[in-house]
Amino acid sequence: MTDQTRYLVVGSSHAAIEAIAAIRMHDPEGSLTLVTRDSHLPYSPTVLPYVVSGRSAPERVFLRSEEFFTAQHVAYRPGNALAKLDTQGNKAQLADGSEVHYEKLLLATGASPAIPPIPGIDTVPYHVLRTLDDALKLKAAIAGSRQAVVLGGGLVGMHAAENLVAAGAQVTVVEMQDQVLGGYFDACAADFIARAFVAHGANIVTGRRVVGLAPSAAGATIRLEGGDSIEADLLLVATGVKPELAYLAGSGVAVAQGICVDNAMRTNVANVWAAGDCAQAKDFYQDAITLNAILPDATEQGRIAGMAMAGDPGRRDYAGGVPLNTYHFFGQHAISVGSGVVPPGGVEQLRVDEANGRYLRAIFQDGRLLGIFGIGTFFDGGIMWQLILRRVDLSASMDRLVADPLATGREFMSRLWR
């Protein structure tokens, strides 16, 4: 079977949905097809920990309904992955053998769990958490777990560890870096979070690698460097994600860690764009391209790509990737926005209140915010994100921002967002 479409979007999460909306704003009638390997309606990977915990019902996590695709005149084809791309013939071959001829193509294929090359990993049962099906399997397994090990102390791993603790399991988190959540917080902030886990009965092992895995009566034996071993009846591998790019073999599309794009989300190949977790785009802080797998970036990149594909004259260039992550743990709130690196000439302001579990760190350069990080201290991450992206001059207000980031941020929003 061969189909013909003006716009082909591959993927179904935030970047894809925003691209569809942007295309339809400028071109309400051009034929549009969405193909996705997922058999479910569109959902956000960020909701999966809450499906595991039971806070979000699986049937209520979808970003769009089938009626949305009907109303937007989108041919929706779930459960069918992109297998091969022929950019010379503007043709996509799908996993079921069918083909779609396109005029313009958006690759919003996301990322998949990165499985570390640990000896024996292929001999033991383990879970990952990237899809709704993964979340449902993990939720079912958690109910019967008594001794769980989580490999990886990032957001996914720490979310899962908290759910396991709540279910009554003895939990060990193993992180090869010297701290948990190293991609989001400094060692001081990470220690706040790690201590909360320990206080609730979890064991946090940092600075040690897993050197081997082997089957055991319980499920798996995890061997650490130094000779220690841990038994687990549930093993979660949460060591990061990476784009799956095998379908691009022979396509001519340039890839590095992800699909290389310019500031309009165009690849080096005519009529092909990429956005979201699979795209390697401009970094906000330096002259480089980077993967920035966060929801706000996926949304922005998808919107830009859709506008570019439809020829919308209102399109603006991508400003660059700025990390933004929020995290809740044991009733506490943490947020990380921007870069945690203090550059030459930069200024760091730090407030630590051990007694009340509060932490705030802000980094400035030339009066402009580069990054802000908080635990137990509330501020609007979206506003801080915009202050960074817009390079707002805060020279006269840096102390006020650190003293009261919520009110000061809103003050700037009311003054500038008009």
Backbone torsions as a table, in degrees:
resi	resn	phi	psi	omega
1	MET	NA	134.6	178.6
2	THR	-126.8	128.5	177.3
3	ASP	-111.5	158.3	177.0
4	GLN	-124.0	132.8	179.2
5	THR	-146.7	150.2	176.2
6	ARG	-73.5	-47.0	-179.9
7	TYR	-117.6	128.9	173.1
8	LEU	-118.1	122.9	177.1
9	VAL	-113.4	125.3	179.5
10	VAL	-111.0	116.6	-174.1
11	GLY	122.0	163.4	-173.9
12	SER	-145.6	18.2	177.7
13	SER	-100.7	-149.4	-167.8
14	HIS	-59.8	-45.5	-177.5
15	ALA	-61.7	-44.6	-178.8
16	ALA	-64.6	-45.1	-178.3
17	ILE	-64.6	-41.8	178.8
18	GLU	-67.2	-35.8	178.1
19	ALA	-64.2	-41.7	178.1
20	ILE	-60.3	-46.0	179.9
21	ALA	-60.9	-41.5	-179.4
22	ALA	-67.7	-40.1	177.7
23	ILE	-62.1	-46.1	-176.0
24	ARG	-69.9	-24.0	175.5
25	MET	-64.7	-31.9	-177.0
26	HIS	-105.6	-27.6	-178.3
27	ASP	-136.1	87.5	-175.1
28	PRO	-74.7	-11.1	-172.1
29	GLU	-117.5	-20.0	-177.0
30	GLY	-57.9	137.8	-177.5
31	SER	-61.1	136.8	-173.4
32	LEU	-139.9	129.0	179.9
33	THR	-123.8	134.1	173.4
34	LEU	-114.2	126.0	177.9
35	VAL	-118.5	134.3	179.0
36	THR	-143.5	143.4	177.8
37	ARG	-72.3	-20.7	-178.1
38	ASP	-77.4	138.4	-179.7
39	SER	-86.8	-9.1	179.9
40	HIS	-92.9	164.0	170.4
41	LEU	-61.2	161.3	-176.9
42	PRO	-58.2	138.3	176.3
43	TYR	-147.1	166.9	-179.7
44	SER	-98.4	132.9	174.2
45	PRO	-58.0	-24.4	-177.8
46	THR	-67.7	-18.4	-178.7
47	VAL	-86.4	-12.0	-171.6
48	LEU	-61.1	-40.6	176.9
49	PRO	-58.5	-29.9	-178.9
50	TYR	-80.2	-24.3	169.7
51	VAL	-68.2	-42.7	178.9
52	VAL	-60.7	-42.7	-177.5
53	SER	-75.5	-17.8	-177.0
54	GLY	92.1	-1.6	178.9
55	ARG	-71.0	-26.2	177.8
56	SER	-120.3	124.8	177.5
57	ALA	-73.3	136.1	-176.5
58	PRO	-54.6	-36.5	-177.0
59	GLU	-76.7	-1.8	-177.5
60	ARG	-118.1	17.0	-176.1
61	VAL	-102.7	0.3	-171.7
62	PHE	-75.9	139.6	-179.7
63	LEU	-75.6	-33.6	-178.6
64	ARG	-144.3	155.6	177.9
65	SER	-100.0	172.1	175.5
66	GLU	-62.9	-30.5	178.7
67	GLU	-63.2	-31.3	176.8
68	PHE	-59.5	-47.1	-178.3
69	PHE	-65.4	-37.2	177.2
70	THR	-64.4	-45.5	-178.0
71	ALA	-65.6	-32.1	-178.9
72	GLN	-91.4	6.0	179.8
73	HIS	56.4	50.1	179.7
74	VAL	-110.5	127.3	171.7
75	ALA	-79.3	109.1	-171.5
76	TYR	-100.3	120.7	-175.9
77	ARG	-126.9	86.3	180.0
78	PRO	-81.0	165.8	175.5
79	GLY	66.8	30.7	-176.4
80	ASN	-146.0	104.8	-175.4
81	ALA	-81.4	156.0	171.9
82	LEU	-76.7	122.9	-177.2
83	ALA	-99.5	-35.9	-175.7
84	LYS	-157.5	146.9	-178.2
85	LEU	-123.0	125.1	175.6
86	ASP	-108.1	95.9	-175.6
87	THR	-77.2	-21.5	176.4
88	GLN	-69.0	-38.9	-179.4
89	GLY	-98.0	6.4	-176.4
90	ASN	49.4	54.6	-171.8
91	LYS	-137.5	132.6	176.3
92	ALA	-110.9	127.6	175.4
93	GLN	-99.7	130.1	-176.1
94	LEU	-99.4	166.7	-175.3
95	ALA	-62.2	-27.3	-179.9
96	ASP	-85.1	4.8	178.2
97	GLY	93.2	-11.2	179.5
98	SER	-76.8	165.6	-179.5
99	GLU	-128.8	149.5	174.8
100	VAL	-127.4	120.1	173.6
101	HIS	-88.5	131.3	-175.4
102	TYR	-125.9	158.4	167.6
103	GLU	-93.9	-38.9	180.0
104	LYS	-139.3	138.4	-172.4
105	LEU	-128.1	133.7	171.0
106	LEU	-113.8	124.1	174.0
107	LEU	-96.2	108.5	178.0
108	ALA	-127.6	53.5	-168.5
109	THR	-86.6	2.6	172.4
110	GLY	68.7	-151.6	-177.7
111	ALA	-142.3	164.4	179.8
112	SER	-125.8	160.8	179.8
113	PRO	-57.1	137.1	175.1
114	ALA	-90.2	113.1	-177.3
115	ILE	-93.2	119.5	-176.2
116	PRO	-70.8	150.8	-177.5
117	PRO	-82.3	59.5	-179.8
118	ILE	-82.0	129.6	177.3
119	PRO	-54.8	127.6	178.0
120	GLY	91.4	-1.4	-175.9
121	ILE	-64.9	-26.1	179.3
122	ASP	-81.8	1.7	-178.5
123	THR	-105.8	-5.6	-175.8
124	VAL	-122.4	151.9	174.7
125	PRO	-76.2	138.4	176.8
126	TYR	-150.4	161.4	178.2
127	HIS	-109.7	155.7	167.5
128	VAL	-129.0	171.3	-180.0
129	LEU	-140.9	93.4	177.8
130	ARG	-138.5	-24.7	-177.8
131	THR	-121.1	167.3	177.7
132	LEU	-63.0	-38.4	177.0
133	ASP	-62.8	-39.9	175.5
134	ASP	-58.0	-44.3	-177.6
135	ALA	-63.1	-41.3	-179.3
136	LEU	-67.3	-38.9	177.4
137	LYS	-65.7	-43.0	-179.7
138	LEU	-66.5	-40.2	178.3
139	LYS	-59.0	-43.8	179.5
140	ALA	-65.9	-38.8	-177.6
141	ALA	-71.2	-35.5	-178.2
142	ILE	-60.7	-35.8	-177.2
143	ALA	-58.5	-29.0	-178.5
144	GLY	-106.5	5.9	-175.2
145	SER	-84.7	140.6	174.8
146	ARG	-121.1	-19.9	-179.1
147	GLN	-145.1	99.8	-171.7
148	ALA	-114.6	147.0	174.7
149	VAL	-125.2	132.5	177.0
150	VAL	-112.7	119.6	176.0
151	LEU	-92.0	111.4	-180.0
152	GLY	115.6	123.9	-179.4
153	GLY	-107.1	37.4	172.9
154	GLY	-87.8	-167.1	-176.5
155	LEU	-62.1	-44.9	-178.6
156	VAL	-63.0	-47.5	-179.0
157	GLY	-62.8	-41.9	-178.3
158	MET	-71.2	-36.5	173.4
159	HIS	-58.4	-49.4	-177.8
160	ALA	-63.7	-40.8	179.1
161	ALA	-60.1	-40.6	178.3
162	GLU	-63.2	-41.5	178.4
163	ASN	-62.8	-39.0	178.3
164	LEU	-66.5	-41.1	176.2
165	VAL	-60.1	-45.0	-179.5
166	ALA	-62.6	-29.6	179.8
167	ALA	-82.4	-3.8	176.0
168	GLY	97.0	8.3	-180.0
169	ALA	-82.1	153.3	167.8
170	GLN	-82.8	118.9	-168.6
171	VAL	-116.7	134.9	171.6
172	THR	-123.5	126.5	174.0
173	VAL	-101.6	126.7	179.1
174	VAL	-113.3	119.4	-178.8
175	GLU	-128.0	124.4	-175.9
176	MET	-73.3	-22.5	173.4
177	GLN	-73.9	170.0	-176.6
178	ASP	-77.0	-3.0	179.6
179	GLN	-151.9	160.5	171.5
180	VAL	-81.0	159.5	174.2
181	LEU	53.5	39.6	-177.6
182	GLY	-65.9	-21.6	178.3
183	GLY	-80.7	-2.5	-172.5
184	TYR	-129.0	-30.6	-173.5
185	PHE	-137.6	158.8	174.2
186	ASP	-80.0	179.3	-174.4
187	ALA	-64.0	-35.6	-179.9
188	CYS	-63.9	-48.3	179.6
189	ALA	-66.2	-41.0	179.7
190	ALA	-61.4	-33.9	179.0
191	ASP	-66.9	-36.8	174.2
192	PHE	-54.8	-47.5	-175.6
193	ILE	-70.4	-44.8	-179.6
194	ALA	-60.2	-40.1	-179.9
195	ARG	-64.8	-32.6	176.5
196	ALA	-65.3	-39.1	177.7
197	PHE	-66.1	-44.8	179.6
198	VAL	-62.2	-39.5	179.5
199	ALA	-62.8	-25.0	178.7
200	HIS	-97.5	11.9	171.7
201	GLY	100.7	-1.3	179.7
202	ALA	-81.2	158.6	175.6
203	ASN	-112.3	125.7	-179.1
204	ILE	-111.2	119.1	178.5
205	VAL	-113.2	115.2	-179.6
206	THR	-119.7	159.7	176.3
207	GLY	72.0	20.7	-179.8
208	ARG	-137.4	139.9	179.8
209	ARG	-94.8	151.7	168.5
210	VAL	-85.1	124.7	-175.9
211	VAL	-105.5	-7.8	178.6
212	GLY	-173.1	153.1	176.0
213	LEU	-130.8	144.1	179.2
214	ALA	-148.2	147.5	176.7
215	PRO	-63.3	148.9	175.8
216	SER	-143.2	174.0	-180.0
217	ALA	-60.8	-36.8	-180.0
218	ALA	-75.8	-36.5	-176.7
219	GLY	162.3	-59.8	-178.0
220	ALA	-154.0	146.9	169.5
221	THR	-107.2	126.7	-179.1
222	ILE	-106.6	117.5	-179.4
223	ARG	-99.3	127.5	180.0
224	LEU	-101.3	153.8	173.9
225	GLU	-62.0	139.9	-173.7
226	GLY	102.9	-13.7	173.4
227	GLY	105.0	-12.1	179.6
228	ASP	-72.1	154.5	175.7
229	SER	-133.5	153.0	177.9
230	ILE	-131.2	136.4	175.0
231	GLU	-94.0	144.2	180.0
232	ALA	-142.8	136.8	169.9
233	ASP	-94.7	-8.8	174.3
234	LEU	-142.2	127.1	178.8
235	LEU	-122.3	122.8	175.4
236	LEU	-110.8	125.5	175.4
237	VAL	-98.2	110.5	-176.7
238	ALA	-130.6	58.2	-173.7
239	THR	-102.8	27.2	175.8
240	GLY	107.6	178.7	179.8
241	VAL	-131.4	162.8	174.7
242	LYS	-149.8	148.4	177.6
243	PRO	-65.1	143.0	171.7
244	GLU	-92.8	117.9	-171.4
245	LEU	-121.3	12.2	-175.9
246	ALA	-60.3	-31.2	-178.0
247	TYR	-67.4	-12.1	-179.3
248	LEU	-89.6	-1.6	-179.2
249	ALA	-56.6	125.3	179.3
250	GLY	78.8	2.4	-176.2
251	SER	-83.2	-22.1	-174.9
252	GLY	86.2	-4.2	178.3
253	VAL	-73.0	126.8	-176.8
254	ALA	-72.8	132.3	178.0
255	VAL	-132.5	152.0	169.7
256	ALA	-128.1	-107.2	169.6
257	GLN	-74.3	-31.5	176.7
258	GLY	-138.5	-163.2	179.3
259	ILE	-82.4	121.1	-175.6
260	CYS	-74.9	129.1	-178.9
261	VAL	-133.6	160.2	175.4
262	ASP	-93.9	-165.4	-174.8
263	ASN	-78.3	-2.0	171.0
264	ALA	-107.4	10.7	-178.1
265	MET	69.4	17.4	176.6
266	ARG	-80.0	141.5	169.8
267	THR	-84.1	-176.6	178.1
268	ASN	-77.9	-4.5	-177.7
269	VAL	-107.1	135.5	-178.5
270	ALA	-57.7	139.8	173.6
271	ASN	71.1	14.3	179.4
272	VAL	-127.0	126.5	176.7
273	TRP	-119.1	164.2	174.6
274	ALA	-144.6	147.9	-178.5
275	ALA	-155.6	155.8	176.7
276	GLY	89.9	-153.6	-171.6
277	ASP	-66.0	-16.7	179.2
278	CYS	-89.4	-10.2	-172.2
279	ALA	-95.7	137.3	174.5
280	GLN	-107.8	106.3	-169.8
281	ALA	-121.5	-179.7	-177.6
282	LYS	-55.5	135.3	172.1
283	ASP	-86.9	139.6	-177.6
284	PHE	-70.1	-31.6	-169.0
285	TYR	-94.8	-20.0	-176.0
286	GLN	-147.9	166.6	-178.0
287	ASP	-81.9	78.8	-177.8
288	ALA	-160.0	167.7	172.2
289	ILE	-112.1	148.1	-171.9
290	THR	-148.1	157.6	168.6
291	LEU	-84.6	132.4	179.1
292	ASN	-137.0	79.4	-169.4
293	ALA	-80.6	72.3	176.5
294	ILE	-129.5	155.9	-175.1
295	LEU	-60.4	-49.4	-178.2
296	PRO	-58.6	-37.7	178.9
297	ASP	-67.5	-42.1	178.7
298	ALA	-59.7	-41.6	178.8
299	THR	-62.9	-47.9	-178.8
300	GLU	-65.0	-44.9	179.8
301	GLN	-63.7	-41.1	178.1
302	GLY	-62.4	-40.6	179.3
303	ARG	-64.1	-45.0	-179.4
304	ILE	-63.2	-45.1	-179.9
305	ALA	-61.7	-44.2	179.9
306	GLY	-62.2	-42.4	178.7
307	MET	-64.5	-41.0	179.1
308	ALA	-65.1	-41.6	-179.1
309	MET	-64.2	-36.9	-178.3
310	ALA	-86.0	-6.5	-178.8
311	GLY	75.2	28.8	-179.3
312	ASP	-70.7	120.4	-178.0
313	PRO	-69.3	-12.3	179.3
314	GLY	-82.5	-0.8	-177.6
315	ARG	-64.6	138.9	173.3
316	ARG	-114.1	154.0	178.2
317	ASP	-66.2	150.5	174.9
318	TYR	-64.8	130.0	-175.0
319	ALA	-79.6	-21.7	-178.7
320	GLY	121.3	155.7	-175.5
321	GLY	-77.1	126.3	174.1
322	VAL	-126.5	116.1	-178.2
323	PRO	-61.7	144.6	174.0
324	LEU	-150.0	118.7	180.0
325	ASN	-141.9	137.9	172.1
326	THR	-115.2	150.1	-173.6
327	TYR	-148.7	130.1	176.1
328	HIS	-113.8	134.2	-179.5
329	PHE	-145.1	124.4	177.5
330	PHE	48.2	45.2	178.1
331	GLY	79.6	2.7	178.9
332	GLN	-106.9	162.4	-172.7
333	HIS	-122.1	132.8	175.6
334	ALA	-133.6	148.4	179.6
335	ILE	-146.3	143.8	-177.7
336	SER	-135.1	122.6	-179.4
337	VAL	-133.0	124.4	172.1
338	GLY	88.1	-161.3	-175.2
339	SER	-91.6	138.3	177.5
340	GLY	-95.3	6.4	-178.9
341	VAL	-89.6	128.8	175.6
342	VAL	-88.6	111.3	-176.9
343	PRO	-78.3	167.1	173.9
344	PRO	-54.9	128.0	-177.9
345	GLY	85.3	-3.6	-180.0
346	GLY	-78.6	165.1	-178.8
347	VAL	-124.7	131.7	176.1
348	GLU	-112.6	130.8	172.8
349	GLN	-117.1	132.0	-174.2
350	LEU	-132.5	131.2	174.8
351	ARG	-126.8	120.9	-179.5
352	VAL	-126.3	122.3	178.0
353	ASP	-120.7	88.5	-176.8
354	GLU	-60.0	-41.0	-174.6
355	ALA	-61.5	-36.9	-177.4
356	ASN	-106.0	6.2	176.4
357	GLY	66.9	38.0	-178.6
358	ARG	-117.6	142.3	-176.5
359	TYR	-147.7	137.0	174.3
360	LEU	-145.5	131.4	177.3
361	ARG	-133.3	130.4	178.8
362	ALA	-132.8	142.3	-178.7
363	ILE	-122.8	130.9	-179.0
364	PHE	-126.9	155.6	168.4
365	GLN	-145.2	127.3	-177.5
366	ASP	53.0	37.4	177.2
367	GLY	78.3	5.2	-178.8
368	ARG	-111.7	139.9	-177.8
369	LEU	-72.4	131.8	175.0
370	LEU	-107.4	-33.4	-179.1
371	GLY	-164.6	150.8	177.3
372	ILE	-147.2	138.2	-170.4
373	PHE	-140.8	132.0	-176.3
374	GLY	-142.5	148.6	170.0
375	ILE	-131.8	125.2	-178.8
376	GLY	67.7	10.2	179.1
377	THR	-124.3	119.3	-170.2
378	PHE	-92.1	135.8	169.8
379	PHE	-156.5	164.8	-177.7
380	ASP	-88.2	110.7	-178.6
381	GLY	-61.7	-35.0	179.6
382	GLY	-65.0	-39.1	177.7
383	ILE	-66.8	-44.6	179.1
384	MET	-62.2	-38.4	177.4
385	TRP	-58.6	-43.8	180.0
386	GLN	-70.7	-37.1	176.8
387	LEU	-60.0	-38.3	178.0
388	ILE	-69.5	-51.2	-176.9
389	LEU	-60.9	-36.7	-177.8
390	ARG	-85.9	-2.6	180.0
391	ARG	51.7	47.4	-177.6
392	VAL	-68.1	133.8	179.0
393	ASP	-75.6	112.3	-178.8
394	LEU	-111.0	19.4	-172.8
395	SER	-51.6	-41.6	-176.4
396	ALA	-87.1	-1.0	-172.3
397	SER	-130.1	11.0	-176.7
398	MET	-60.8	-46.0	-179.3
399	ASP	-63.8	-40.4	179.3
400	ARG	-65.6	-38.4	180.0
401	LEU	-63.3	-41.5	179.8
402	VAL	-71.5	-36.4	-179.4
403	ALA	-69.8	-37.3	-178.8
404	ASP	-147.4	77.8	-174.2
405	PRO	-66.1	-29.5	-178.8
406	LEU	-67.7	-54.0	-177.2
407	ALA	-68.3	-41.9	-177.9
408	THR	-67.0	-39.9	177.1
409	GLY	-61.8	-42.8	179.2
410	ARG	-66.6	-33.9	177.0
411	GLU	-61.6	-45.0	178.5
412	PHE	-66.6	-36.7	178.7
413	MET	-61.2	-46.1	-177.8
414	SER	-66.1	-26.4	-177.9
415	ARG	-84.9	-33.8	-171.6
416	LEU	-104.0	-27.8	-173.1
417	TRP	-89.8	69.4	-178.1
418	ARG	-126.1	NA	NA
